[in-house]
């Protein structure tokens, strides 16, 4: 079976490369499209807090997101400061989609401190929480400070207000992390192979595997919610396993060429032996990740489903894309050396630099 696959790919190597190129370009488009469809919450359906949030969201249009808490302080009884009630009403009017409550709307002493110098008001943003949700905390803070009368100190706290005061909570993008990982891989590959084709092929396989996985994940989002965490899993795990499988294939192919085999025989032997190892390894990773679907948490399940795809696509790239590339390159895989040969090769495996 593996031998038949290798001969089929060799016979149609240019078509195989063309198909992978088109699919990878589609993957670049899919990566942009799927960014609009991620599940950006960690709630667990069925639990009391989640169900209460959903009921509040259905009835009021707010309540799923954490509120902004306006803390108001005065030297005397804060509830008797002239104009404070009207000031809070003006702020609420600026954000009509928000649900607000305070001592002045409820008459409840629960909103007032024991010494009556401090009170608070809640502003619930509409919609559902997410990593990229704009709850307009900065706008609420500015409106509050401009509205309160003299003698009243106004501050805004709450989850999003605290994030906003620290300069936001955004970390590096998936692309940035993948580029950092790719740069580290390039350095290692230079010392392992020392030739431009040997260095470039694993990176090309990784890019093709990651982008094509994003296409499958994009399709998966129309069947079930997929957590935003999957994008990091695909990028970083994909970079690792795709390069790992490419290394196995390249080492075996170069070894066959070094033993005097012609290009076709070298490709067939590589797919028969290294290809089988890649399939076993990738299947193990995929099954391990897929087992996460038994956990009754939507986020974890989506990680299992999405994570299962990257080793599967990496295996497919290793046993089809790489043999096609081997068939086109042939002995040129050892050309364009950029590292001294003595660094990466030595006649005696037990001595030399790596020994």
Secondary structure, 3 states (H helix, E strand, C coil): CHHHHHHHHHHCHHHHHHHHHHHHHHHHHHHHHHCCCCECCCCCCCCHHHHHHHHHHHHHCECCCCCEEEEEECCCCHHHCCCHHHHHHHHHHHCCCCEEECHHHHCCHHHECCCCCEEEEEEECECCCCCCCCCCHHHHHHHHHHHCCCCCEEEEECHHHHHHHCCCCCCCCHHHHHHHHHHHHHHHHHHHCCEHHHHHHHHHHHHHHHHHHHHHHHHHCCCCCCECHHHHHHHHHHHHHHHHHHHHHHHHHHHHHHCCCCHHHHHHHHHHHHHHHHHHHHHHHHHHHHHHHHCCCHHHHHHHHHHHHHHHHHHHHHHHHHHHHHHHHHHHHHCCECCCHHHHCCCCCCCCCCC
